[in-house]
Amino acid sequence: MSGNIQLLTDALAAARAEDRAALIAYYPAGFPTVDGGIEAIGAIFDGGADIVEVGLPYSDPVMDGPVIQTADDIALRGGVRIADVLRTVREAHDATGKPVLVMTYWNPIDRYGPGRFAAELADAGGAGCILPDLPVQESAVWREHAAEHGLATVFVVAPSSADARLAEITAAGSGFVYAASLMGVTGTRESVGRQAEKLVARTRATSGLPVCVGLGVSNAAQAAEVASFADGVIVGSAFVKRVLDAPDAAAGVVGVRELAGGLAQGVRASARTPAGRPS
């Protein structure tokens, strides 16, 4: 069965046709439970997200801040497995028809088997993988399996990436490019920073892929700021925090739906700047 890279491409193109950035949400599978995570992702889509990244909880993260680490720990202590991640992808996609990716560190896929993971992710209706710690020069085996099964391979670029490195990364990737807005780990911040806009411009100079910005976006105003120059706005920790801070699971679902609604308004409210997305 073929995966849904085309659905991902179409969702980003549809947002662009509306002269706005896509809203991309990250949410870890198995948090607070497998069923609870699936319900939360459904609410995020209901609130207005265009795309969801399902996180594969990992015990030794290098990119995730304390909020997502806490959620991952809860999921792992609850016994979440790769099968649960794939079930989450399947149910989220089946319920909405929208693109769902997996964001994961490489080690779990390597141990599971890249070919097996790609085949099962495609069978679940997945659109691809975001692989923040897989070096491009070591990614050929995965990219071969991903292409065979119709999956996107999304790599992460950072402000520290030299121009030659950006070109190497974007040439190998597909779907979109994940631009980390600043150096550091995931988490909400008061300001996303102007270096994100510079990174988007530098990345666009190397590729025609959409460039989506994550790390630090937590509210509608920040979403509007990033939407003025990026093709997609990625929000993760803010959704997880809504559930962590909620008095019960039902309130958490309401919270993420409301947050998605506000962020969706934010990406639609921002007029494009001359330095923003090309027309």
C-alpha positions in Angstrom: 0.0 0.0 0.0 1.2 3.5 -0.8 1.5 6.2 1.8 0.1 9.7 1.6 2.9 12.0 0.6 0.6 13.4 -2.1 -2.0 14.3 0.5 0.7 16.1 2.4 1.8 18.0 -0.7 -1.8 18.8 -1.5 -2.6 20.1 2.0 0.4 22.5 1.9 -0.6 23.6 -1.6 -4.2 24.2 -0.5 -3.0 26.5 2.3 -0.8 28.4 -0.1 -3.7 28.8 -2.5 -5.5 30.5 0.4 -2.5 32.8 0.8 -1.8 31.5 4.3 0.6 29.1 6.1 -0.5 25.6 7.0 -1.1 24.9 10.7 0.9 21.8 11.7 0.4 20.3 15.1 2.7 17.9 17.0 1.2 15.5 19.6 2.8 12.4 21.2 1.1 9.0 20.8 0.1 7.4 24.0 -0.4 10.6 26.0 -2.1 10.6 28.4 -3.2 7.2 27.1 -3.4 5.7 23.6 -7.1 6.3 23.3 -6.7 9.7 25.0 -4.0 10.7 22.5 -6.2 9.7 19.6 -9.1 11.8 20.9 -6.8 14.8 21.5 -5.5 14.6 17.9 -9.1 14.5 16.6 -9.8 17.6 18.6 -6.7 19.3 17.2 -7.9 18.6 13.7 -11.4 19.7 14.6 -10.0 23.0 15.8 -8.3 23.8 12.5 -5.0 22.0 12.1 -4.1 21.1 8.5 -1.5 18.4 9.4 -0.6 16.5 12.5 2.8 15.0 13.5 2.4 12.0 15.8 5.3 11.8 18.1 6.9 8.4 18.8 7.8 8.5 22.5 11.5 8.0 23.1 13.4 7.5 26.3 16.5 9.5 25.3 15.4 12.6 23.4 17.9 15.2 22.2 15.6 17.8 20.7 12.6 17.8 23.1 12.2 20.2 26.0 10.7 19.3 29.4 7.0 19.5 28.4 7.3 16.9 25.7 9.7 14.9 27.8 7.1 14.7 30.5 4.4 13.5 28.1 6.8 10.9 26.6 7.6 9.6 30.0 3.9 9.2 30.8 3.3 7.4 27.5 6.3 5.1 28.0 5.3 4.3 31.6 1.8 3.5 30.2 3.4 0.9 27.9 3.1 2.6 24.5 4.6 0.7 21.6 5.2 1.3 17.9 2.0 -0.6 17.2 0.2 2.1 19.2 1.8 4.9 17.3 0.8 3.3 14.0 -2.8 2.8 15.4 -2.8 6.5 16.3 -1.8 7.4 12.8 -4.4 5.1 11.3 -7.3 6.3 13.4 -6.4 10.0 13.1 -6.2 9.7 9.3 -9.2 7.5 8.8 -11.3 9.9 10.9 -10.3 13.1 9.1 -8.8 12.2 5.7 -6.0 14.6 6.6 -2.2 14.1 6.4 -0.6 12.5 9.5 3.2 12.1 9.8 5.3 10.4 12.5 8.1 12.4 14.2 10.7 10.1 15.6 14.3 9.7 16.5 16.1 7.2 14.3 16.9 4.5 16.9 13.4 3.1 17.3 13.0 2.7 13.5 16.4 1.2 13.1 15.6 -1.4 15.7 12.1 -2.1 14.3 13.4 -2.3 10.8 13.2 0.6 8.3 11.5 -1.4 5.6 9.0 -2.9 8.0 8.3 0.5 9.6 7.8 2.2 6.2 5.5 -0.5 5.0 3.4 -0.4 8.1 3.3 3.4 8.3 2.1 3.5 4.7 -0.5 0.8 5.4 -1.8 3.0 8.3 -2.3 5.9 5.9 0.7 7.9 7.1 2.2 10.7 5.0 5.8 10.3 6.0 8.4 10.8 8.8 10.2 13.7 10.4 13.6 12.4 11.4 15.5 15.1 13.4 18.6 13.1 14.3 19.1 11.0 11.1 22.1 12.5 9.2 21.4 13.0 5.6 24.6 11.1 4.6 23.3 8.0 6.5 19.7 8.2 5.3 19.8 6.4 1.9 18.3 3.2 3.2 15.4 4.9 4.8 14.8 7.2 1.9 14.7 4.2 -0.5 12.0 2.5 1.7 10.1 5.8 2.1 10.0 6.4 -1.7 9.0 2.8 -2.3 6.0 3.2 0.0 5.0 6.8 -0.9 6.2 8.5 2.3 7.8 11.9 2.8 11.2 12.2 4.5 11.3 15.5 6.3 14.7 16.7 7.6 15.3 19.4 10.1 17.5 22.5 9.4 18.7 25.0 12.0 20.1 28.5 12.1 23.6 27.0 12.5 23.3 25.1 9.2 25.8 26.4 6.6 24.4 27.2 3.1 26.1 24.1 1.6 24.6 22.0 4.4 21.2 23.4 3.7 21.5 22.5 0.1 22.5 18.9 0.9 19.6 18.5 3.4 16.9 19.9 1.1 18.1 17.9 -1.9 17.6 14.7 0.1 14.3 15.6 1.7 10.7 15.5 0.5 7.3 16.8 1.7 8.6 19.9 3.4 11.6 21.2 5.3 11.3 21.6 9.1 13.1 24.8 10.0 14.0 25.0 13.7 13.4 28.6 14.6 16.3 28.8 17.1 19.0 26.8 18.7 17.8 24.7 21.6 15.1 22.3 22.5 11.3 22.4 22.0 9.2 24.5 24.2 7.0 27.6 24.2 8.8 31.0 24.2 7.9 34.6 24.5 9.4 35.4 21.1 10.1 33.2 18.1 13.0 35.4 16.9 13.9 37.0 13.6 16.6 34.4 12.9 13.7 32.1 11.9 12.8 34.4 9.0 16.4 34.5 7.8 16.6 30.7 8.0 13.5 30.3 5.9 14.9 32.7 3.2 18.2 30.8 3.2 16.5 27.5 2.9 14.2 28.6 0.1 17.3 29.6 -1.8 18.3 26.0 -2.0 14.9 24.3 -2.6 11.4 24.5 -3.9 10.1 22.5 -1.0 7.7 24.3 1.5 9.5 25.5 4.6 7.7 25.1 7.9 8.9 26.6 11.1 8.7 25.1 14.6 10.2 25.4 18.1 8.7 28.1 20.2 5.3 28.9 18.7 2.6 28.9 21.4 -0.1 31.4 20.6 -2.1 33.1 17.8 0.1 36.2 17.7 3.3 34.1 17.3 1.5 31.9 14.7 0.6 35.0 12.7 4.2 36.3 12.9 5.7 33.0 11.6 2.9 32.7 9.0 4.0 36.0 7.4 7.1 34.4 6.1 6.8 30.5 6.4 4.8 27.9 4.5 3.8 26.2 7.7 3.6 26.9 11.4 4.5 23.9 13.7 3.2 23.9 17.3 3.8 21.1 19.7 4.7 21.9 23.3 1.7 24.3 23.7 -0.7 21.5 22.9 0.9 19.1 25.3 1.0 21.7 28.0 -2.8 22.2 27.6 -3.3 18.5 28.5 -0.7 18.4 31.2 -2.3 21.5 32.9 -5.9 20.3 32.5 -7.8 19.0 35.6 -9.0 16.0 33.7 -8.8 14.3 30.2 -12.0 15.8 29.0 -10.8 19.3 29.8 -7.6 18.6 28.0 -9.4 17.7 24.8 -11.4 20.9 25.0 -8.2 22.8 25.6 -6.3 21.5 22.6 -9.4 22.1 20.4 -9.5 25.7 21.6 -5.8 26.2 21.1 -5.9 24.8 17.6 -8.8 27.2 16.8 -6.9 30.2 18.0 -3.7 29.2 16.1 -5.8 28.5 12.9 -7.1 32.1 13.2 -3.5 33.3 13.6 -2.2 31.7 10.4 -5.1 33.2 8.5 -4.8 36.7 10.0 -1.3 37.5 8.8 -0.8 39.4 5.7 2.2 38.3 3.7 5.2 40.6 3.9 7.4 41.3 0.8 10.0 39.0 2.2 7.5 36.3 2.9 6.3 33.3 0.9 6.7 33.7 -2.9 3.5 34.2 -4.8 
